[in-house]
Amino acid sequence: MEQSPDDIATDVLETLAAALFPGARVRGQHPMTGGSSAAMTAIDVDCGNGAEETVILRQCGGANLAANPHAARTEFQLLHALHDRGLPVPRALHVDESLNLIDAPFLVISHLDGQPDYGPEAPLDAARQMAVFLAGLHNIDVSSDDLAFVERPADGPGYLETERGALPEVFLKAHDMLEAAWPPANPNGPCLLHGDLWPGNMLWQDGRLTAVVDWEDATVGDPMADLAIARVDMSWSYGFESLDVFTTTYGELTGFDLSTLPFWDLRASLRQVPHTADYAEGWQELGRLDVTQDIIGKCHQRLVEEALAAL
């Protein structure tokens, strides 16, 4: 689960609030839970003009800082670019890498209504909304000057990382085929990728997708990588019918060539297989007691079988 930050000193919060809203006063704070990569604190602010606002202070985690020492500024810039394009993301309000106020780089973002929904009442509709979002993201022109800072790894997103010896025998054929063909061609050209589109990074209210959060894994690369990551978690959380609706809607909206998607489905499935028990434990902690290790394993196997059949 997400890191739980200790209470932040009142004078620190007052200084930060005044930088955001001149004359503002802090009314309270409380830690937020739900992710794994950053410590987040909700800060309730009296803006000094009769208005009240809640903002989120997001402290970068050690793993992200090791990968990118400027992770806070990178996410700040990306949120600005996405919000300016009308995508449902938090507004980026402030960034600080100085370590003068807090002993970790941080950014401040707007609070958005909604919360993750790990088992929507209308999964087909939720899948369509996810597809609309992902298509909108992938249709962004990544040659724009305001996106020049986004990482563009030479070997593509999520290189083949699962070792053969970590897999049960039933998945060895898939690993061998994927290893021989890696990396697959990208007939669609580079796109802006979220990098971790799963239900925990989406906020919903009254059945409507209100925001997509946690952009620290964003890169430019093959759009099939994003599509496959979403499909794997969707297979057990929304069901395979929703998975089909998601993929079909995405294809219709983008017009992309999906012929290499099976390779990415293999990669997305195989990278999870050695950790199936951990995934099951995590989902059950989120309230999905029906998502067991056996269920996840069967979904992995079905995805792999369908991908192999398509290839």
Secondary structure as UniProt FT lines:
FT   HELIX           10..20
FT   TURN            22..23
FT   STRAND          25..32
FT   STRAND          38..46
FT   STRAND          52..60
FT   HELIX           62..67
FT   TURN            69..70
FT   HELIX           71..84
FT   TURN            85..86
FT   STRAND          92..96
FT   STRAND          106..110
FT   HELIX           123..138
FT   TURN            142..143
FT   HELIX           145..147
FT   TURN            148..149
FT   TURN            154..155
FT   HELIX           164..166
FT   HELIX           169..171
FT   HELIX           172..181
FT   TURN            187..188
FT   STRAND          191..193
FT   HELIX           199..201
FT   STRAND          202..205
FT   TURN            206..207
FT   STRAND          208..212
FT   TURN            216..217
FT   STRAND          219..221
FT   HELIX           223..237
FT   HELIX           240..254
FT   TURN            259..260
FT   HELIX           261..270
FT   TURN            271..272
FT   HELIX           273..275
FT   HELIX           276..285
FT   TURN            286..287
FT   TURN            289..290
FT   HELIX           293..310
//
